[in-house]
Amino acid sequence: MRVAFKRPVKYRLNDEDVFSGELAQDLSTGGIRLRCNTFIPVNAPVKVRIQFAPSSEVVDIEGRVAWVKSLLYGETFQVGFKFNDGVLSRSRIAQYILSAS
């Protein structure tokens, strides 16, 4: 199940030290779609940091870029991140999805 999730999310490529912030579009237990201002290559390993509400805990989950779609003359991109198997992180995401639907 995929739900709309219009919240700021942070991510970083595994070879970088600093997280970048972008706006999420939707979320499932298998991945997340972000709207990004920077091109990220397919298959790039990433860490995604999600906070479901300002006062909630932060969930870090690792994955990779599954697909990229160019928007607005190549200046903005939709990026699909596929999560790795992180049981604890996925269960927290599943709890959020169930509460949001």
C-alpha atoms as an extended CHARMM CRD file, in Angstrom:
* protein
*
       101  EXT
         1         1  MET       CA              0.0000000000        0.0000000000        0.0000000000  PROA      1               0.0000000000
         2         2  ARG       CA              1.2670000000        3.4600000000       -0.9330000000  PROA      2               0.0000000000
         3         3  VAL       CA              0.0130000000        6.6240000000        0.7980000000  PROA      3               0.0000000000
         4         4  ALA       CA              0.4530000000       10.3190000000        0.0530000000  PROA      4               0.0000000000
         5         5  PHE       CA              3.2530000000       11.7010000000        2.1990000000  PROA      5               0.0000000000
         6         6  LYS       CA              3.9290000000       15.3960000000        1.5790000000  PROA      6               0.0000000000
         7         7  ARG       CA              6.5990000000       16.0550000000        4.1760000000  PROA      7               0.0000000000
         8         8  PRO       CA             10.2300000000       17.1470000000        4.1710000000  PROA      8               0.0000000000
         9         9  VAL       CA             12.6020000000       14.1760000000        4.1420000000  PROA      9               0.0000000000
        10        10  LYS       CA             16.3800000000       14.0100000000        4.3130000000  PROA      10              0.0000000000
        11        11  TYR       CA             18.6190000000       11.7140000000        2.3310000000  PROA      11              0.0000000000
        12        12  ARG       CA             22.2910000000       11.2510000000        1.6690000000  PROA      12              0.0000000000
        13        13  LEU       CA             24.2670000000        9.2200000000       -0.7870000000  PROA      13              0.0000000000
        14        14  ASN       CA             26.4060000000        6.6250000000        0.9770000000  PROA      14              0.0000000000
        15        15  ASP       CA             29.6270000000        8.3590000000       -0.0900000000  PROA      15              0.0000000000
        16        16  GLU       CA             28.5540000000       11.7350000000        1.3610000000  PROA      16              0.0000000000
        17        17  ASP       CA             28.6330000000       12.9950000000        4.9410000000  PROA      17              0.0000000000
        18        18  VAL       CA             25.8450000000       15.5850000000        4.7410000000  PROA      18              0.0000000000
        19        19  PHE       CA             22.1050000000       15.0040000000        4.3870000000  PROA      19              0.0000000000
        20        20  SER       CA             20.1000000000       16.9170000000        1.7600000000  PROA      20              0.0000000000
        21        21  GLY       CA             16.4680000000       17.8780000000        2.3220000000  PROA      21              0.0000000000
        22        22  GLU       CA             13.7100000000       17.3350000000       -0.2330000000  PROA      22              0.0000000000
        23        23  LEU       CA              9.9310000000       17.0210000000       -0.3070000000  PROA      23              0.0000000000
        24        24  ALA       CA              8.4060000000       13.5390000000       -0.2430000000  PROA      24              0.0000000000
        25        25  GLN       CA              5.4660000000       12.7330000000       -2.5050000000  PROA      25              0.0000000000
        26        26  ASP       CA              4.3830000000        9.2920000000       -1.3260000000  PROA      26              0.0000000000
        27        27  LEU       CA              5.4960000000        6.4230000000        0.8730000000  PROA      27              0.0000000000
        28        28  SER       CA              5.1850000000        2.6370000000        1.1340000000  PROA      28              0.0000000000
        29        29  THR       CA              6.9760000000       -0.0070000000        3.1470000000  PROA      29              0.0000000000
        30        30  GLY       CA              9.0320000000       -0.7210000000        0.0240000000  PROA      30              0.0000000000
        31        31  GLY       CA             10.1190000000        2.8110000000       -0.8110000000  PROA      31              0.0000000000
        32        32  ILE       CA              9.5090000000        6.5300000000       -1.0600000000  PROA      32              0.0000000000
        33        33  ARG       CA              9.1350000000        9.0200000000       -3.9120000000  PROA      33              0.0000000000
        34        34  LEU       CA             10.8190000000       12.4040000000       -3.5440000000  PROA      34              0.0000000000
        35        35  ARG       CA             10.8490000000       15.5620000000       -5.6060000000  PROA      35              0.0000000000
        36        36  CYS       CA             14.5260000000       16.5470000000       -5.8760000000  PROA      36              0.0000000000
        37        37  ASN       CA             16.3920000000       19.5530000000       -7.2310000000  PROA      37              0.0000000000
        38        38  THR       CA             19.4960000000       17.4510000000       -7.8620000000  PROA      38              0.0000000000
        39        39  PHE       CA             19.9460000000       14.5290000000      -10.2380000000  PROA      39              0.0000000000
        40        40  ILE       CA             20.7380000000       11.2600000000       -8.4430000000  PROA      40              0.0000000000
        41        41  PRO       CA             21.8330000000        8.2970000000      -10.5900000000  PROA      41              0.0000000000
        42        42  VAL       CA             19.8490000000        5.0570000000      -10.6720000000  PROA      42              0.0000000000
        43        43  ASN       CA             21.2460000000        2.3780000000       -8.3450000000  PROA      43              0.0000000000
        44        44  ALA       CA             23.0100000000        4.9660000000       -6.1530000000  PROA      44              0.0000000000
        45        45  PRO       CA             23.0340000000        3.7050000000       -2.5380000000  PROA      45              0.0000000000
        46        46  VAL       CA             21.2690000000        6.0990000000       -0.1550000000  PROA      46              0.0000000000
        47        47  LYS       CA             20.2090000000        6.5550000000        3.4380000000  PROA      47              0.0000000000
        48        48  VAL       CA             16.7720000000        8.1480000000        3.9030000000  PROA      48              0.0000000000
        49        49  ARG       CA             15.8090000000        9.9060000000        7.1470000000  PROA      49              0.0000000000
        50        50  ILE       CA             12.0510000000       10.1530000000        7.7640000000  PROA      50              0.0000000000
        51        51  GLN       CA             10.2390000000       11.9510000000       10.5690000000  PROA      51              0.0000000000
        52        52  PHE       CA              6.4910000000       11.3280000000       10.4760000000  PROA      52              0.0000000000
        53        53  ALA       CA              5.6140000000       14.3260000000       12.6650000000  PROA      53              0.0000000000
        54        54  PRO       CA              7.6820000000       17.1360000000       14.2330000000  PROA      54              0.0000000000
        55        55  SER       CA              7.6110000000       15.4820000000       17.6520000000  PROA      55              0.0000000000
        56        56  SER       CA              8.0790000000       11.8790000000       16.4770000000  PROA      56              0.0000000000
        57        57  GLU       CA             11.2640000000        9.8520000000       16.3480000000  PROA      57              0.0000000000
        58        58  VAL       CA             13.4490000000        9.7980000000       13.2560000000  PROA      58              0.0000000000
        59        59  VAL       CA             13.5420000000        6.6370000000       11.1470000000  PROA      59              0.0000000000
        60        60  ASP       CA             16.7140000000        5.9820000000        9.1200000000  PROA      60              0.0000000000
        61        61  ILE       CA             16.4980000000        3.3930000000        6.3690000000  PROA      61              0.0000000000
        62        62  GLU       CA             18.9800000000        2.4190000000        3.6910000000  PROA      62              0.0000000000
        63        63  GLY       CA             18.1720000000        1.6940000000        0.0800000000  PROA      63              0.0000000000
        64        64  ARG       CA             18.9940000000        2.6480000000       -3.4820000000  PROA      64              0.0000000000
        65        65  VAL       CA             17.6170000000        4.8290000000       -6.2580000000  PROA      65              0.0000000000
        66        66  ALA       CA             15.2210000000        2.6600000000       -8.2980000000  PROA      66              0.0000000000
        67        67  TRP       CA             14.2020000000        5.2360000000      -10.9380000000  PROA      67              0.0000000000
        68        68  VAL       CA             14.5020000000        8.9160000000      -11.8830000000  PROA      68              0.0000000000
        69        69  LYS       CA             12.1050000000       11.0360000000      -13.9340000000  PROA      69              0.0000000000
        70        70  SER       CA             13.0760000000       14.4990000000      -15.1970000000  PROA      70              0.0000000000
        71        71  LEU       CA             10.5770000000       17.3440000000      -14.6280000000  PROA      71              0.0000000000
        72        72  LEU       CA             10.5950000000       21.0310000000      -15.5570000000  PROA      72              0.0000000000
        73        73  TYR       CA             13.2280000000       20.9860000000      -18.3080000000  PROA      73              0.0000000000
        74        74  GLY       CA             15.6200000000       18.8110000000      -16.3130000000  PROA      74              0.0000000000
        75        75  GLU       CA             15.8570000000       21.1860000000      -13.3460000000  PROA      75              0.0000000000
        76        76  THR       CA             13.6990000000       19.0730000000      -11.0270000000  PROA      76              0.0000000000
        77        77  PHE       CA             13.4080000000       15.3030000000      -10.7050000000  PROA      77              0.0000000000
        78        78  GLN       CA             11.0710000000       12.7370000000       -9.2320000000  PROA      78              0.0000000000
        79        79  VAL       CA             13.1800000000       10.0310000000       -7.6540000000  PROA      79              0.0000000000
        80        80  GLY       CA             11.9930000000        6.6330000000       -6.4910000000  PROA      80              0.0000000000
        81        81  PHE       CA             13.9760000000        5.1410000000       -3.6120000000  PROA      81              0.0000000000
        82        82  LYS       CA             13.6660000000        1.3910000000       -2.9390000000  PROA      82              0.0000000000
        83        83  PHE       CA             14.3190000000        0.4460000000        0.6800000000  PROA      83              0.0000000000
        84        84  ASN       CA             16.6080000000       -2.4160000000        1.7170000000  PROA      84              0.0000000000
        85        85  ASP       CA             15.2870000000       -4.9910000000        4.1560000000  PROA      85              0.0000000000
        86        86  GLY       CA             15.4030000000       -3.2000000000        7.4890000000  PROA      86              0.0000000000
        87        87  VAL       CA             12.7640000000       -4.9830000000        9.5600000000  PROA      87              0.0000000000
        88        88  LEU       CA             12.5400000000       -2.4360000000       12.3760000000  PROA      88              0.0000000000
        89        89  SER       CA             12.4360000000        0.5920000000       10.0500000000  PROA      89              0.0000000000
        90        90  ARG       CA              9.9080000000       -1.0540000000        7.7420000000  PROA      90              0.0000000000
        91        91  SER       CA              7.6360000000       -1.9150000000       10.6810000000  PROA      91              0.0000000000
        92        92  ARG       CA              7.6590000000        1.7370000000       11.8040000000  PROA      92              0.0000000000
        93        93  ILE       CA              6.7640000000        2.8040000000        8.2580000000  PROA      93              0.0000000000
        94        94  ALA       CA              3.9890000000        0.1790000000        8.1360000000  PROA      94              0.0000000000
        95        95  GLN       CA              2.5570000000        1.5100000000       11.4160000000  PROA      95              0.0000000000
        96        96  TYR       CA              2.4840000000        5.0310000000        9.9660000000  PROA      96              0.0000000000
        97        97  ILE       CA              0.8170000000        3.8560000000        6.7290000000  PROA      97              0.0000000000
        98        98  LEU       CA             -1.8830000000        1.9840000000        8.6500000000  PROA      98              0.0000000000
        99        99  SER       CA             -2.6100000000        5.0380000000       10.7870000000  PROA      99              0.0000000000
       100       100  ALA       CA             -2.6970000000        7.3260000000        7.7340000000  PROA      100             0.0000000000
       101       101  SER       CA             -5.1040000000        5.2140000000        5.6560000000  PROA      101             0.0000000000
